[in-house]
Amino acid sequence: MYKNDKVIRRYSESFKLKILDELTTGKLNKYQLGKAYGINPTTINEW
């Protein structure tokens, strides 16, 4: 039997809006934001 070591992270609505605001202003792209905040760019796509 394998152990699942994945951590499920929940982000607040205000945090998501902050990231999306930075993305839409064009300051950083989703890859840069992901690296800066420790978020997978795919997660940002899902928001």
mmJSON file of the N, C-alpha and C atoms, coordinates in Angstrom:
{"data_MODEL":{"atom_site":{
"group_PDB":["ATOM","ATOM","ATOM","ATOM","ATOM","ATOM","ATOM","ATOM","ATOM","ATOM","ATOM","ATOM","ATOM","ATOM","ATOM","ATOM","ATOM","ATOM","ATOM","ATOM","ATOM","ATOM","ATOM","ATOM","ATOM","ATOM","ATOM","ATOM","ATOM","ATOM","ATOM","ATOM","ATOM","ATOM","ATOM","ATOM","ATOM","ATOM","ATOM","ATOM","ATOM","ATOM","ATOM","ATOM","ATOM","ATOM","ATOM","ATOM","ATOM","ATOM","ATOM","ATOM","ATOM","ATOM","ATOM","ATOM","ATOM","ATOM","ATOM","ATOM","ATOM","ATOM","ATOM","ATOM","ATOM","ATOM","ATOM","ATOM","ATOM","ATOM","ATOM","ATOM","ATOM","ATOM","ATOM","ATOM","ATOM","ATOM","ATOM","ATOM","ATOM","ATOM","ATOM","ATOM","ATOM","ATOM","ATOM","ATOM","ATOM","ATOM","ATOM","ATOM","ATOM","ATOM","ATOM","ATOM","ATOM","ATOM","ATOM","ATOM","ATOM","ATOM","ATOM","ATOM","ATOM","ATOM","ATOM","ATOM","ATOM","ATOM","ATOM","ATOM","ATOM","ATOM","ATOM","ATOM","ATOM","ATOM","ATOM","ATOM","ATOM","ATOM","ATOM","ATOM","ATOM","ATOM","ATOM","ATOM","ATOM","ATOM","ATOM","ATOM","ATOM","ATOM","ATOM","ATOM","ATOM","ATOM","ATOM","ATOM","ATOM"],
"id":[1,2,3,4,5,6,7,8,9,10,11,12,13,14,15,16,17,18,19,20,21,22,23,24,25,26,27,28,29,30,31,32,33,34,35,36,37,38,39,40,41,42,43,44,45,46,47,48,49,50,51,52,53,54,55,56,57,58,59,60,61,62,63,64,65,66,67,68,69,70,71,72,73,74,75,76,77,78,79,80,81,82,83,84,85,86,87,88,89,90,91,92,93,94,95,96,97,98,99,100,101,102,103,104,105,106,107,108,109,110,111,112,113,114,115,116,117,118,119,120,121,122,123,124,125,126,127,128,129,130,131,132,133,134,135,136,137,138,139,140,141],
"type_symbol":["N","C","C","N","C","C","N","C","C","N","C","C","N","C","C","N","C","C","N","C","C","N","C","C","N","C","C","N","C","C","N","C","C","N","C","C","N","C","C","N","C","C","N","C","C","N","C","C","N","C","C","N","C","C","N","C","C","N","C","C","N","C","C","N","C","C","N","C","C","N","C","C","N","C","C","N","C","C","N","C","C","N","C","C","N","C","C","N","C","C","N","C","C","N","C","C","N","C","C","N","C","C","N","C","C","N","C","C","N","C","C","N","C","C","N","C","C","N","C","C","N","C","C","N","C","C","N","C","C","N","C","C","N","C","C","N","C","C","N","C","C"],
"label_atom_id":["N","CA","C","N","CA","C","N","CA","C","N","CA","C","N","CA","C","N","CA","C","N","CA","C","N","CA","C","N","CA","C","N","CA","C","N","CA","C","N","CA","C","N","CA","C","N","CA","C","N","CA","C","N","CA","C","N","CA","C","N","CA","C","N","CA","C","N","CA","C","N","CA","C","N","CA","C","N","CA","C","N","CA","C","N","CA","C","N","CA","C","N","CA","C","N","CA","C","N","CA","C","N","CA","C","N","CA","C","N","CA","C","N","CA","C","N","CA","C","N","CA","C","N","CA","C","N","CA","C","N","CA","C","N","CA","C","N","CA","C","N","CA","C","N","CA","C","N","CA","C","N","CA","C","N","CA","C","N","CA","C","N","CA","C"],
"label_alt_id":[null,null,null,null,null,null,null,null,null,null,null,null,null,null,null,null,null,null,null,null,null,null,null,null,null,null,null,null,null,null,null,null,null,null,null,null,null,null,null,null,null,null,null,null,null,null,null,null,null,null,null,null,null,null,null,null,null,null,null,null,null,null,null,null,null,null,null,null,null,null,null,null,null,null,null,null,null,null,null,null,null,null,null,null,null,null,null,null,null,null,null,null,null,null,null,null,null,null,null,null,null,null,null,null,null,null,null,null,null,null,null,null,null,null,null,null,null,null,null,null,null,null,null,null,null,null,null,null,null,null,null,null,null,null,null,null,null,null,null,null,null],
"label_comp_id":["MET","MET","MET","TYR","TYR","TYR","LYS","LYS","LYS","ASN","ASN","ASN","ASP","ASP","ASP","LYS","LYS","LYS","VAL","VAL","VAL","ILE","ILE","ILE","ARG","ARG","ARG","ARG","ARG","ARG","TYR","TYR","TYR","SER","SER","SER","GLU","GLU","GLU","SER","SER","SER","PHE","PHE","PHE","LYS","LYS","LYS","LEU","LEU","LEU","LYS","LYS","LYS","ILE","ILE","ILE","LEU","LEU","LEU","ASP","ASP","ASP","GLU","GLU","GLU","LEU","LEU","LEU","THR","THR","THR","THR","THR","THR","GLY","GLY","GLY","LYS","LYS","LYS","LEU","LEU","LEU","ASN","ASN","ASN","LYS","LYS","LYS","TYR","TYR","TYR","GLN","GLN","GLN","LEU","LEU","LEU","GLY","GLY","GLY","LYS","LYS","LYS","ALA","ALA","ALA","TYR","TYR","TYR","GLY","GLY","GLY","ILE","ILE","ILE","ASN","ASN","ASN","PRO","PRO","PRO","THR","THR","THR","THR","THR","THR","ILE","ILE","ILE","ASN","ASN","ASN","GLU","GLU","GLU","TRP","TRP","TRP"],
"label_asym_id":["A","A","A","A","A","A","A","A","A","A","A","A","A","A","A","A","A","A","A","A","A","A","A","A","A","A","A","A","A","A","A","A","A","A","A","A","A","A","A","A","A","A","A","A","A","A","A","A","A","A","A","A","A","A","A","A","A","A","A","A","A","A","A","A","A","A","A","A","A","A","A","A","A","A","A","A","A","A","A","A","A","A","A","A","A","A","A","A","A","A","A","A","A","A","A","A","A","A","A","A","A","A","A","A","A","A","A","A","A","A","A","A","A","A","A","A","A","A","A","A","A","A","A","A","A","A","A","A","A","A","A","A","A","A","A","A","A","A","A","A","A"],
"label_entity_id":["1","1","1","1","1","1","1","1","1","1","1","1","1","1","1","1","1","1","1","1","1","1","1","1","1","1","1","1","1","1","1","1","1","1","1","1","1","1","1","1","1","1","1","1","1","1","1","1","1","1","1","1","1","1","1","1","1","1","1","1","1","1","1","1","1","1","1","1","1","1","1","1","1","1","1","1","1","1","1","1","1","1","1","1","1","1","1","1","1","1","1","1","1","1","1","1","1","1","1","1","1","1","1","1","1","1","1","1","1","1","1","1","1","1","1","1","1","1","1","1","1","1","1","1","1","1","1","1","1","1","1","1","1","1","1","1","1","1","1","1","1"],
"label_seq_id":[1,1,1,2,2,2,3,3,3,4,4,4,5,5,5,6,6,6,7,7,7,8,8,8,9,9,9,10,10,10,11,11,11,12,12,12,13,13,13,14,14,14,15,15,15,16,16,16,17,17,17,18,18,18,19,19,19,20,20,20,21,21,21,22,22,22,23,23,23,24,24,24,25,25,25,26,26,26,27,27,27,28,28,28,29,29,29,30,30,30,31,31,31,32,32,32,33,33,33,34,34,34,35,35,35,36,36,36,37,37,37,38,38,38,39,39,39,40,40,40,41,41,41,42,42,42,43,43,43,44,44,44,45,45,45,46,46,46,47,47,47],
"pdbx_PDB_ins_code":[null,null,null,null,null,null,null,null,null,null,null,null,null,null,null,null,null,null,null,null,null,null,null,null,null,null,null,null,null,null,null,null,null,null,null,null,null,null,null,null,null,null,null,null,null,null,null,null,null,null,null,null,null,null,null,null,null,null,null,null,null,null,null,null,null,null,null,null,null,null,null,null,null,null,null,null,null,null,null,null,null,null,null,null,null,null,null,null,null,null,null,null,null,null,null,null,null,null,null,null,null,null,null,null,null,null,null,null,null,null,null,null,null,null,null,null,null,null,null,null,null,null,null,null,null,null,null,null,null,null,null,null,null,null,null,null,null,null,null,null,null],
"Cartn_x":[0.843,0.0,0.888,0.545,1.32,0.704,1.584,1.14,1.075,-0.018,-0.186,0.293,1.386,1.982,1.612,0.623,0.226,-0.426,-0.098,-0.692,-1.755,-2.948,-4.025,-4.008,-3.836,-3.78,-5.055,-5.548,-6.733,-6.292,-6.667,-6.293,-7.536,-7.358,-8.486,-8.879,-10.096,-10.606,-9.779,-9.393,-8.61,-7.221,-6.628,-5.316,-5.423,-6.455,-6.661,-6.852,-7.647,-7.886,-6.614,-5.774,-4.494,-3.623,-3.534,-2.73,-3.304,-4.618,-5.251,-5.129,-5.143,-4.96,-3.559,-2.564,-1.189,-1.049,-1.748,-1.689,-2.319,-3.472,-4.177,-3.511,-2.771,-2.075,-0.845,-0.423,0.704,2.06,2.092,3.379,4.186,3.505,4.147,3.247,3.861,3.035,2.755,1.941,1.52,2.683,3.7,4.852,5.673,5.85,6.569,5.799,4.488,3.655,3.7,3.643,3.715,5.007,6.095,7.392,7.471,6.964,7.034,6.203,5.05,4.137,4.101,4.89,4.921,3.662,3.092,1.856,2.137,1.564,1.688,0.895,1.481,0.758,-0.583,-0.695,-1.958,-3.039,-2.658,-3.609,-4.142,-3.266,-3.684,-4.662,-4.425,-5.357,-6.747,-6.834,-8.127,-8.919,-8.278,-8.965,-9.694],
"Cartn_y":[-1.182,0.0,1.246,2.196,3.422,4.518,5.33,6.447,7.706,8.4,9.63,10.802,11.424,12.518,13.894,13.968,15.261,16.12,17.399,18.359,19.138,19.157,19.923,21.327,22.298,23.685,24.396,25.185,26.005,27.459,28.203,29.607,30.468,31.558,32.451,33.192,33.654,34.404,35.667,36.342,37.576,37.29,36.164,35.786,35.502,34.77,34.466,35.742,36.667,37.928,38.751,38.714,39.431,38.88,37.559,36.921,37.244,37.122,37.384,38.847,39.747,41.166,41.416,40.8,40.941,40.347,39.263,38.618,39.505,40.098,40.901,42.253,42.767,44.03,43.84,42.593,42.314,42.473,42.679,42.818,41.529,40.417,39.108,38.137,37.124,36.092,34.991,34.016,33.001,32.147,31.966,31.177,31.928,33.223,34.052,34.159,34.328,34.391,33.072,31.977,30.669,30.482,30.906,30.781,31.711,32.914,33.895,33.484,32.859,32.513,31.022,30.228,28.793,28.074,28.527,27.953,27.395,26.255,25.693,26.572,26.916,27.741,27.139,25.831,25.181,25.544,25.688,26.09,27.483,28.366,29.728,29.685,28.8,28.647,28.267,27.452,26.969,28.053,29.118,30.201,31.067],
"Cartn_z":[0.0,0.0,0.0,-0.828,-0.933,-0.078,0.437,1.268,0.402,0.472,-0.297,0.554,0.122,0.892,0.35,-0.525,-1.075,-0.003,-0.048,0.871,0.106,0.632,0.006,0.599,-0.276,0.18,-0.218,0.681,0.417,0.471,-0.545,-0.61,-0.399,0.325,0.59,-0.689,-0.701,-1.849,-2.078,-1.002,-1.144,-1.715,-1.334,-1.866,-3.366,-3.76,-5.174,-5.98,-5.447,-6.149,-6.279,-5.262,-5.309,-6.437,-6.525,-7.567,-8.946,-9.091,-10.383,-10.787,-9.808,-10.096,-10.645,-10.027,-10.515,-11.913,-12.162,-13.471,-14.543,-14.237,-15.241,-15.501,-14.529,-14.767,-15.644,-15.81,-16.687,-16.043,-14.732,-14.047,-14.137,-13.888,-13.929,-14.674,-15.291,-15.913,-14.89,-15.257,-14.287,-13.801,-14.624,-14.202,-13.158,-13.374,-12.405,-11.098,-11.186,-9.981,-9.224,-9.959,-9.327,-8.56,-9.154,-8.484,-7.276,-7.418,-6.336,-5.125,-5.379,-4.287,-3.965,-4.68,-4.424,-4.86,-5.978,-6.499,-7.891,-8.187,-9.52,-10.496,-11.644,-12.619,-13.051,-13.041,-13.38,-12.37,-11.119,-10.082,-10.38,-10.809,-11.153,-12.323,-13.289,-14.42,-13.951,-12.917,-12.434,-11.706,-11.29,-10.591,-11.585],
"occupancy":[1.0,1.0,1.0,1.0,1.0,1.0,1.0,1.0,1.0,1.0,1.0,1.0,1.0,1.0,1.0,1.0,1.0,1.0,1.0,1.0,1.0,1.0,1.0,1.0,1.0,1.0,1.0,1.0,1.0,1.0,1.0,1.0,1.0,1.0,1.0,1.0,1.0,1.0,1.0,1.0,1.0,1.0,1.0,1.0,1.0,1.0,1.0,1.0,1.0,1.0,1.0,1.0,1.0,1.0,1.0,1.0,1.0,1.0,1.0,1.0,1.0,1.0,1.0,1.0,1.0,1.0,1.0,1.0,1.0,1.0,1.0,1.0,1.0,1.0,1.0,1.0,1.0,1.0,1.0,1.0,1.0,1.0,1.0,1.0,1.0,1.0,1.0,1.0,1.0,1.0,1.0,1.0,1.0,1.0,1.0,1.0,1.0,1.0,1.0,1.0,1.0,1.0,1.0,1.0,1.0,1.0,1.0,1.0,1.0,1.0,1.0,1.0,1.0,1.0,1.0,1.0,1.0,1.0,1.0,1.0,1.0,1.0,1.0,1.0,1.0,1.0,1.0,1.0,1.0,1.0,1.0,1.0,1.0,1.0,1.0,1.0,1.0,1.0,1.0,1.0,1.0],
"B_iso_or_equiv":[0.0,0.0,0.0,0.0,0.0,0.0,0.0,0.0,0.0,0.0,0.0,0.0,0.0,0.0,0.0,0.0,0.0,0.0,0.0,0.0,0.0,0.0,0.0,0.0,0.0,0.0,0.0,0.0,0.0,0.0,0.0,0.0,0.0,0.0,0.0,0.0,0.0,0.0,0.0,0.0,0.0,0.0,0.0,0.0,0.0,0.0,0.0,0.0,0.0,0.0,0.0,0.0,0.0,0.0,0.0,0.0,0.0,0.0,0.0,0.0,0.0,0.0,0.0,0.0,0.0,0.0,0.0,0.0,0.0,0.0,0.0,0.0,0.0,0.0,0.0,0.0,0.0,0.0,0.0,0.0,0.0,0.0,0.0,0.0,0.0,0.0,0.0,0.0,0.0,0.0,0.0,0.0,0.0,0.0,0.0,0.0,0.0,0.0,0.0,0.0,0.0,0.0,0.0,0.0,0.0,0.0,0.0,0.0,0.0,0.0,0.0,0.0,0.0,0.0,0.0,0.0,0.0,0.0,0.0,0.0,0.0,0.0,0.0,0.0,0.0,0.0,0.0,0.0,0.0,0.0,0.0,0.0,0.0,0.0,0.0,0.0,0.0,0.0,0.0,0.0,0.0],
"pdbx_formal_charge":[null,null,null,null,null,null,null,null,null,null,null,null,null,null,null,null,null,null,null,null,null,null,null,null,null,null,null,null,null,null,null,null,null,null,null,null,null,null,null,null,null,null,null,null,null,null,null,null,null,null,null,null,null,null,null,null,null,null,null,null,null,null,null,null,null,null,null,null,null,null,null,null,null,null,null,null,null,null,null,null,null,null,null,null,null,null,null,null,null,null,null,null,null,null,null,null,null,null,null,null,null,null,null,null,null,null,null,null,null,null,null,null,null,null,null,null,null,null,null,null,null,null,null,null,null,null,null,null,null,null,null,null,null,null,null,null,null,null,null,null,null],
"auth_seq_id":[1,1,1,2,2,2,3,3,3,4,4,4,5,5,5,6,6,6,7,7,7,8,8,8,9,9,9,10,10,10,11,11,11,12,12,12,13,13,13,14,14,14,15,15,15,16,16,16,17,17,17,18,18,18,19,19,19,20,20,20,21,21,21,22,22,22,23,23,23,24,24,24,25,25,25,26,26,26,27,27,27,28,28,28,29,29,29,30,30,30,31,31,31,32,32,32,33,33,33,34,34,34,35,35,35,36,36,36,37,37,37,38,38,38,39,39,39,40,40,40,41,41,41,42,42,42,43,43,43,44,44,44,45,45,45,46,46,46,47,47,47],
"auth_comp_id":["MET","MET","MET","TYR","TYR","TYR","LYS","LYS","LYS","ASN","ASN","ASN","ASP","ASP","ASP","LYS","LYS","LYS","VAL","VAL","VAL","ILE","ILE","ILE","ARG","ARG","ARG","ARG","ARG","ARG","TYR","TYR","TYR","SER","SER","SER","GLU","GLU","GLU","SER","SER","SER","PHE","PHE","PHE","LYS","LYS","LYS","LEU","LEU","LEU","LYS","LYS","LYS","ILE","ILE","ILE","LEU","LEU","LEU","ASP","ASP","ASP","GLU","GLU","GLU","LEU","LEU","LEU","THR","THR","THR","THR","THR","THR","GLY","GLY","GLY","LYS","LYS","LYS","LEU","LEU","LEU","ASN","ASN","ASN","LYS","LYS","LYS","TYR","TYR","TYR","GLN","GLN","GLN","LEU","LEU","LEU","GLY","GLY","GLY","LYS","LYS","LYS","ALA","ALA","ALA","TYR","TYR","TYR","GLY","GLY","GLY","ILE","ILE","ILE","ASN","ASN","ASN","PRO","PRO","PRO","THR","THR","THR","THR","THR","THR","ILE","ILE","ILE","ASN","ASN","ASN","GLU","GLU","GLU","TRP","TRP","TRP"],
"auth_asym_id":["A","A","A","A","A","A","A","A","A","A","A","A","A","A","A","A","A","A","A","A","A","A","A","A","A","A","A","A","A","A","A","A","A","A","A","A","A","A","A","A","A","A","A","A","A","A","A","A","A","A","A","A","A","A","A","A","A","A","A","A","A","A","A","A","A","A","A","A","A","A","A","A","A","A","A","A","A","A","A","A","A","A","A","A","A","A","A","A","A","A","A","A","A","A","A","A","A","A","A","A","A","A","A","A","A","A","A","A","A","A","A","A","A","A","A","A","A","A","A","A","A","A","A","A","A","A","A","A","A","A","A","A","A","A","A","A","A","A","A","A","A"],
"auth_atom_id":["N","CA","C","N","CA","C","N","CA","C","N","CA","C","N","CA","C","N","CA","C","N","CA","C","N","CA","C","N","CA","C","N","CA","C","N","CA","C","N","CA","C","N","CA","C","N","CA","C","N","CA","C","N","CA","C","N","CA","C","N","CA","C","N","CA","C","N","CA","C","N","CA","C","N","CA","C","N","CA","C","N","CA","C","N","CA","C","N","CA","C","N","CA","C","N","CA","C","N","CA","C","N","CA","C","N","CA","C","N","CA","C","N","CA","C","N","CA","C","N","CA","C","N","CA","C","N","CA","C","N","CA","C","N","CA","C","N","CA","C","N","CA","C","N","CA","C","N","CA","C","N","CA","C","N","CA","C","N","CA","C","N","CA","C"],
"pdbx_PDB_model_num":[1,1,1,1,1,1,1,1,1,1,1,1,1,1,1,1,1,1,1,1,1,1,1,1,1,1,1,1,1,1,1,1,1,1,1,1,1,1,1,1,1,1,1,1,1,1,1,1,1,1,1,1,1,1,1,1,1,1,1,1,1,1,1,1,1,1,1,1,1,1,1,1,1,1,1,1,1,1,1,1,1,1,1,1,1,1,1,1,1,1,1,1,1,1,1,1,1,1,1,1,1,1,1,1,1,1,1,1,1,1,1,1,1,1,1,1,1,1,1,1,1,1,1,1,1,1,1,1,1,1,1,1,1,1,1,1,1,1,1,1,1]
}}}
